[in-house]
Amino acid sequence: MPESDAVWDLYWDVRLQALEDLGKREAILAVSKLIRSLTEMPGQSVRLLELGCGEGQVIGALCDAHASVSAACGVDYSHRAIEKSRSVYPGISFVEGDFTDPDLLHGLGPFEIILFVNALHEVFSATYSPELEEVDVPQAKLRVEQALAGATELLAPGGYLVLFDGLEYSGDLTQWVRIRFRHW
């Protein structure tokens, strides 16, 4: 695969046309640059995990483009999505289940790059309570924390956790979202 940014830009312009409406282009471009920076040394490889992979378009596009991805795994709770992922991307390992469950993630790592692409808002929204007629916010926050904690346990030393997501915030839209990390 070519190494110049101009050729990569052209490659992704052509490759991502089919994914343009899925809101995943920017995440793919950012992770592609990250993979290239991590593999600047000859023989260096990257292990890649996508939590909430859906039908595998993001992890599949990245693996197709980067031979330096030595191992890749996608996790999603949707049986239909995992089956489609397995048929379209047979060289990638796919696990069916809830990635907020630490038992499911146990033994999968380590990975140099872990992706959450449009996945954390699903974790948050999954706590919708019919009794409350809204999302159970304390439970939603706990589940998001569990998802992030589980992911960080799978990171290789010096690895990267890539977050690409959006939430509909019901408060003051000018207020910044604060993310805290427990450890450097």
Secondary structure, DSSP 4 states (H G I P E B T S, - for coil): ---SHHHHHHHHHHHTGGGGGGT-HHHHHHHHHHHHHHT-STT--EEEEEET-TTSHHHHHHHHH-TTEEEEEEEES-HHHHHHHHHH-TTSEEEES-TT-HHHHTT---EEEEEEES-HHHHHHTTEETTTTEE-HHHHHHHHHHHHHHHHHTEEEEEEEEEE------S-TTSPP----S--
